[in-house]
Amino acid sequence: MRYVNGNPILLDVHALGKSVPGPRRLFRSLNLQVGAGELIAIIGDSGVGKSTLLNILAGLDDADEGSVAINGTVLGALDDAARTRLRRERIGFVFQAFHILPYLTLRQNVALPLALVSPDAAAADTRATAMLEAVGLGDRGDGYARDLSGGELQRVAIARALVHRPALILADEPTGNLDPETAARVLKLFAEAVRENGAAGVMVTHSDASAAVADRVLTLSADGLAERRGR
C-alpha cells in the first residue's frame, strides 16, 4: 500500500491532461495523491478547469490522458455501469447547482444515496434526519426545495453528499451561497466528515476562509497542481 503524509492513498491521479474545444488546454501532467482522512483545497483563476477536474475525479467526464484511481480502482478501466456503481457507493459530490429533486422532501433528498445502496429505509431516514440536523435544518425534513433559500439548498446538498460516508468527497464551492456564520459551520462539518470517516476530500474554492480548513492548499494552472506555500 502507498502512503501520502503518513496516510494510505485513497485518491491517486497520475499525469492527467484535459483540453476543451477551441482547442484550449486546461491542464496537463496533473498529479495528485490524497490520503485517508485528508482534506485538500484547490484554488485557481476562473476558467482554469477546477470544476472540470472535479467532474473527472467523479467519473462524470473523461480526461484526454492520464489516470484516476479511487482506493485502487482505476476509473478508466470501468464500463459505464461499474462507474455508476462506484459513484453511488464511494463518492459524495456537492455541486454548485445543488441538484435537489423538487418532488422529494428534503429528508428524502438527503437519504437518496442510502436508498440506492441499501433496502433499510428506516435506517436511511434516521441518518438523513441526523444529517439535516447537523447542517441546521433538522426541522425542515418534511419540506420541499421550493421552500428554501439558495443557502439552505446548499446545506441540503452538503448533507446528501456526506450521508453515506463516502470514501471520496468532492465539493465545488461548497459555501458559495452561505453567510459567514453558516459557512463556518458547514466547513467544520465537512472537514470533520472527511477526517472522522477516513475519507479523501477535495474542495475547489475561491474563498481563502474555506481553503483555511484544508490540510493542503493547491493551485491549479495549465501546468497542473502546485502546493501553495506560506499559508
N, C-alpha and C positions, 0 to 999 in steps of 0.2 A: 504493500500500500504506500502511496506517495503522500507527502505532507506539505503544507504551507503554513509557516508561522506556528509550527507545532500541532496543527490540526489536520486530520485526514481531508484530502481534497474531495469535495462534492461536485464542484463545477470546474471543468478543465477545458479551456478554449485555446486552440493552437492555430496560429498563422491564419487568422480569419481575414477575409477580404470581401468587400462589397462595393459595387458601383450601382448607380441608378441611371435611368435613361437621360441622355444628353449628349454623349455619356459623361458622367461625373463620378469620380471615385470618392466614396465616403471615407473608407479607411482600408488599410492593408496591413498585413503582418501583425495582426492584433492577437496578443497572448494574454490570458487571464486565468489565474487559479484562485478559487475561493474555497476556504476550508469550512468544515463543520463549525457552526456557531459564530461565523464571521459575517459581518455586515460591511459592505463596501458602498461608497457613493461615487457615481460617475458624473462629472461636470464637463462642460464644454459649450462652445458657441452654438447658437440656434442654427439648425440645418446641418450640423456636423454628423448626425446619424445616431444620436443617443437612443431615440425610440426604435429605430430600425435595429439597432444592436439588441435591444431587449426582445424584440419580436423574433430575432434569430435564435437567441438563447432559449426562448419558449417553444421553438419549433414551429412558429407561425409564418416564418419567412425563411428562405434559404440563402446562405452565403454563396458567393462566387467561388471561393476556395477556403480551405481550412476545415477545422472540425470543432464540434461542440460535444462534450460528454458530460452526462449527469449521473453521478455516482457510478461511473464506469460504463454507462450505456451511451454509445455514440448515436446522436440523433440521425445522422446521415445514413446509418445502417438500417433504419426502421422504415417500414411502409407506413402509409397514412393511418391505418387503423392502430398500429402499435404506437405511433407517435401521439395519437389522440389519447390512448390509454395512459401513456406516460404523463402527459399534461394533466390529465384528470386526477391521477393518483399522487404525483410527486411535485407539481408546480402550483404555486399560488401567484396570481398576476393582478396587480392594481393598475387598471388602465386609466388614462386621462379622461376617457369618455364614459367611465363608470360602468356602462352596460348592465344596469339594474333592470330586470324584467318587470314591466309595468303591470302585468296581470297576476303577479305573485305578491304576497305580502312580503314585508321586509324580512321577517323571520324565514320565510320560505326561500327568499333570495339567498340569504346567508347560508342556509342549510343545503343549498343545491350541490356543492361539491361533495358533501357527505352522502346525499341521496343517490349520487351517481355511482358510488363505490360500495354502499352498504344498504341492506334492506331494513336496518334498525331505525325506523322513523322516529321513535320516541327519543333515542339517544341523540339523533341528529337535531331534533327540536330543542333538547336540553342544551346541547353545545352551542347552537345558534343563538339561543337566548342569552347565554353567558357571554358570547362574543359581542352581541349588541350592547349588553350592559358595560362591557369593557370599553367600548367606544362612546359611551354616554348616551345610548339610545335604547336603554333597557325597557322603557315604557312605550316604545313605538313599534314593537314587533308585529302587531296586527294591522299596521298602517300600510300605505302604498307609496310608491315613488312620487306620485303627483302631489303628495302632502309635504314633501321635504324640499329644503333649500339645496343648492349645489354643494355646500359644505357638508350637509347631513348625508347627502347621497354618497359623497366621497368616503365618509366614515362607514357607511354600509358596505361599500366596495372593499374597504380595507378589512372589515370583519369577515367578509366572504373569502378573501384571499388567505386569511390565516386560519379559518375554522377547521380545516382538515389536517393541520400541522404538516404542511408540505416540506419536502427536502430542499426545494429551491423556491425562494420568494423573490419575485420581481416587482418593482414598483416604478411607475412612470409619473414623476412629480406628485408623490402621494399626499402632499399638503398644499397643493397649489390653490385650492379653493377654501382653505380653512383660516380662521382668525388665529392670531399668535398663540392664545391660550389653548385652543383645541388642537392646533398643530403640534404644540409641545407634548400634549397628552398622547396624541396618535403616534408621534415619533417614538415616544417612550415605549408604547405598546408594541410597535413594530420591531424595535431593537430587542426588546425582551423576548418576543416570539422567536426571533432568529436564534438568540443565544440559548434560551432555555430548551428549545426543541432541537438544538444541534443542527439547524438548517444553514444553508448558504443564502445570504441576502444580497441582492443587487438593486440599488436605487439610483435612478437618474434624477437630477435636480438642478435648478438654477439657484437654490437657496443655500447660503452659507450656514444658516441655522440648521437646516435639515442635514447637510453634509457633516456637521459637527458631531452627530450621534454615531457616525460610522467609525469602524476600526481603521479603515484606509480610505483616502480620497484620491481618485484617479481622474486625470484629464484626458478626454477623447479628442483626437485630432486625426487628420488624414493619414498620419504615420502610426496610428494605433493608440495605445494607452500608456500614459506616463504617470507615475505616482507624484502627487503634489507634496512638496516639502514645506517646512516652516509653518505648519498649522498652528 
